[in-house]
Amino acid sequence: MVSAMKNLYECVVVGGGVAGSTAAYHLINLGYKVALLEKTNGPHHKVCGEFLSFEALGYLKEMGIFLDDDIPVIKYFRLSSPRSKVEFTFPFPGRGMSRYQLDEELLNNARHAGVDVFRSICMRSYHQEEEGLIRIETITDDFYARYLFIATGKHDHSKEHKREGKDNSYVGLKTHIRFKDQGHEFKETTALFSFPGGYGGICPVEDEAMNFCFLIDKKIYKALNGNFDAVLAYLRRSNRQLDAVFHQADFIEPVCAISHIPYGFLRDQSSHRNVYFLGDQRMVIPSFTGDGMAIALSTAKNCAYEFDCRQKDRKVQVEQIQKRLKKQMHWAFIAQGFLKYPWAIEWCMSVPVLSFFLIKTIFQKTRVSKTEDIYHDDQSVFTSDYSRR
Ligand SMILES: Cc1cc2nc3c(=O)[nH]c(=O)nc-3n(C[C@H](O)[C@H](O)[C@H](O)COP(=O)(O)OP(=O)(O)OC[C@H]3O[C@@H](n4cnc5c(N)ncnc54)[C@H](O)[C@@H]3O)c2cc1C
C-alpha cells in the first residue's frame, strides 16, 4: 500500500543550498509534508562571491533569518581594471556572509520549520512510477515523492540531465583571505576586478575574513597547469590593484574550484508536470553581474507557491517570471561582456559619466524585485495560507 511505504513524502526537495532549503521552508509553511536530501554531511565551502544583495536579504528576512551584527554590511562597490579604479555607493547596502555559514542557517531554519532533513544522501536519478509517484534513487535508500523539487545547483545530477549554457568557458575558484592590517580599505566595500581572460570579486565576510573568488578562462587555467600559485602570480601581474591587495593578505582557507558552469542556461518550467527546478537548476546567470542568490531564493519561493496554486486549481503566472529571468540574463551577459575585456572597462572608466550610467543601469536591470513574486496578485489569499502553521 502506498501510504505504508518507507520514505514516502508529498514533496521531496533534492539539494540543501540556498534554493533547496528555501523551497522546503515555504512548502512546509504551506502545509505539505516535506523531506530534503543533501549530499554533504556538514557545513562546507562553495565557489561563490558571498555577496548578499539587499534583495536577497529581503527573502531571508521573510523566512525569519536576520543576520548577526558581525556579518559585514557592504555599502560601497568598487570596480578595478588593470590600471584604474572607480567607486560607487550602493542604493541599499548588502551583506557579506560565507556560504559555509549561510547554507547551514538556511538548512537549520527549514529543519526547525518541520522539514525532515537527510544529510549524506546523494540522488543518483529519479524515475516516474505508477500511482503518480516518483522514485528517487540515492546511494543508500530510495525515497518516494508525489512532487520533486530539484535544487542541486551548478552540478548536473545525472548524465541524462546534462545542461549546456551559452558560455561554458570558465573555471571558478574561491578562497578566504585575511588582511594583516585590520583597518584596511575594504571593510565596507565589495570590489570587482578585471584581468585578461577573466574577472572576480573580493567581499568582506564574517570573522574579519575576505572572500576572494574569480572566474578564469579554462585555456589560461590549463596553460598554468591548474596550479593556484601560478594563477595567483598571473592575476598579480595582470592587475596592479590586485597585486596591492595580495601584498597585505594571508590565505586562511583551502581553495575550492568548479568547472563547466553553464552560464546562460534557462529552463522552461512549464514543461515539467510534477518535477520543479529551482535555483541554478532553473537558471545560471553570469556570476558577479547577476543576482545569483536572490534568483535562487526567488525561484525557490515562487516554485513553492506555483506548486500550491496548481494544487488548489488557482491561476499561475509562470510566463511573467520567465520573462523577468530572461531580461536579467540579457543584462548580466552585457555586464560580463565588459568585465572579461579589461580594455572595455578602461575605456568606460575614462568617461566617468558613462561608467556611472552603465553600472547604475546594469545594477537596476539585474536585480530581483520581490514585488514581482507571483503570489502578489492575490496577496490576501496567500498571506492567510502562509501563516497557517
Ligand atoms: C564564481 C561564482 C560567484 C558567485 N558569486 C555570487 C555572489 O557574490 N552573490 C550571489 O548572490 N550569487 C553568486 N553566485 C551565484 C550563487 O552561488 C548561486 O546562484 C547559488 O548558489 C545557487 O543556489 P542553489 O541552491 O541553486 O545551488 P547550490 O548553492 O550550489 O546548492 C546545491 C546543493 O545541492 C547539493 N547537491 C548537489 N547534487 C546533489 C545530489 N545529487 N543529491 C543531493 N544533494 C545534491 C549540493 O551539495 C549543494 O548543497 C556566484 C556563483 C559563482 C559560480
PDBQT file of the ligand as one rigid body, heavy atoms in Angstrom, charges set to zero:
ROOT
HETATM    1  C1  LIG A 401      32.078  32.202  -9.224  1.00  0.00    +0.000 C 
HETATM    2  C2  LIG A 401      30.705  32.478  -8.663  1.00  0.00    +0.000 A 
HETATM    3  C3  LIG A 401      30.480  33.602  -7.895  1.00  0.00    +0.000 A 
HETATM    4  C4  LIG A 401      29.199  33.895  -7.414  1.00  0.00    +0.000 A 
HETATM    5  N1  LIG A 401      29.008  34.989  -6.624  1.00  0.00    +0.000 NA
HETATM    6  C5  LIG A 401      27.786  35.290  -6.157  1.00  0.00    +0.000 A 
HETATM    7  C6  LIG A 401      27.583  36.402  -5.289  1.00  0.00    +0.000 A 
HETATM    8  O1  LIG A 401      28.520  37.089  -4.875  1.00  0.00    +0.000 OA
HETATM    9  N2  LIG A 401      26.312  36.696  -4.899  1.00  0.00    +0.000 N 
HETATM   10  C7  LIG A 401      25.240  35.953  -5.307  1.00  0.00    +0.000 A 
HETATM   11  O2  LIG A 401      24.105  36.296  -4.951  1.00  0.00    +0.000 OA
HETATM   12  N3  LIG A 401      25.412  34.854  -6.080  1.00  0.00    +0.000 NA
HETATM   13  C8  LIG A 401      26.641  34.498  -6.508  1.00  0.00    +0.000 A 
HETATM   14  N4  LIG A 401      26.830  33.371  -7.266  1.00  0.00    +0.000 N 
HETATM   15  C9  LIG A 401      25.671  32.546  -7.619  1.00  0.00    +0.000 C 
HETATM   16  C10 LIG A 401      25.247  31.613  -6.473  1.00  0.00    +0.000 C 
HETATM   17  O3  LIG A 401      26.354  30.961  -5.927  1.00  0.00    +0.000 OA
HETATM   18  C11 LIG A 401      24.254  30.579  -6.982  1.00  0.00    +0.000 C 
HETATM   19  O4  LIG A 401      23.320  31.193  -7.824  1.00  0.00    +0.000 OA
HETATM   20  C12 LIG A 401      23.530  29.889  -5.833  1.00  0.00    +0.000 C 
HETATM   21  O5  LIG A 401      24.448  29.217  -5.023  1.00  0.00    +0.000 OA
HETATM   22  C13 LIG A 401      22.506  28.894  -6.359  1.00  0.00    +0.000 C 
HETATM   23  O6  LIG A 401      21.963  28.212  -5.266  1.00  0.00    +0.000 OA
HETATM   24  P1  LIG A 401      21.406  26.726  -5.429  1.00  0.00    +0.000 P 
HETATM   25  O7  LIG A 401      20.753  26.398  -4.145  1.00  0.00    +0.000 OA
HETATM   26  O8  LIG A 401      20.658  26.610  -6.699  1.00  0.00    +0.000 OA
HETATM   27  O9  LIG A 401      22.705  25.822  -5.640  1.00  0.00    +0.000 OA
HETATM   28  P2  LIG A 401      23.898  25.482  -4.642  1.00  0.00    +0.000 P 
HETATM   29  O10 LIG A 401      24.118  26.574  -3.709  1.00  0.00    +0.000 OA
HETATM   30  O11 LIG A 401      25.023  25.028  -5.497  1.00  0.00    +0.000 OA
HETATM   31  O12 LIG A 401      23.349  24.249  -3.795  1.00  0.00    +0.000 OA
HETATM   32  C14 LIG A 401      23.143  22.973  -4.361  1.00  0.00    +0.000 C 
HETATM   33  C15 LIG A 401      23.147  21.953  -3.225  1.00  0.00    +0.000 C 
HETATM   34  O13 LIG A 401      22.742  20.681  -3.744  1.00  0.00    +0.000 OA
HETATM   35  C16 LIG A 401      23.594  19.669  -3.215  1.00  0.00    +0.000 C 
HETATM   36  N5  LIG A 401      23.575  18.581  -4.205  1.00  0.00    +0.000 N 
HETATM   37  C17 LIG A 401      24.143  18.597  -5.447  1.00  0.00    +0.000 A 
HETATM   38  N6  LIG A 401      23.887  17.438  -6.078  1.00  0.00    +0.000 NA
HETATM   39  C18 LIG A 401      23.142  16.678  -5.232  1.00  0.00    +0.000 A 
HETATM   40  C19 LIG A 401      22.572  15.372  -5.321  1.00  0.00    +0.000 A 
HETATM   41  N7  LIG A 401      22.693  14.619  -6.430  1.00  0.00    +0.000 N 
HETATM   42  N8  LIG A 401      21.879  14.895  -4.250  1.00  0.00    +0.000 NA
HETATM   43  C20 LIG A 401      21.728  15.641  -3.118  1.00  0.00    +0.000 A 
HETATM   44  N9  LIG A 401      22.262  16.885  -2.977  1.00  0.00    +0.000 NA
HETATM   45  C21 LIG A 401      22.954  17.395  -4.026  1.00  0.00    +0.000 A 
HETATM   46  C22 LIG A 401      24.949  20.351  -3.061  1.00  0.00    +0.000 C 
HETATM   47  O14 LIG A 401      25.744  19.698  -2.106  1.00  0.00    +0.000 OA
HETATM   48  C23 LIG A 401      24.524  21.751  -2.621  1.00  0.00    +0.000 C 
HETATM   49  O15 LIG A 401      24.450  21.889  -1.222  1.00  0.00    +0.000 OA
HETATM   50  C24 LIG A 401      28.106  33.023  -7.730  1.00  0.00    +0.000 A 
HETATM   51  C25 LIG A 401      28.334  31.871  -8.484  1.00  0.00    +0.000 A 
HETATM   52  C26 LIG A 401      29.634  31.580  -8.944  1.00  0.00    +0.000 A 
HETATM   53  C27 LIG A 401      29.875  30.337  -9.747  1.00  0.00    +0.000 C 
ENDROOT
TORSDOF 0
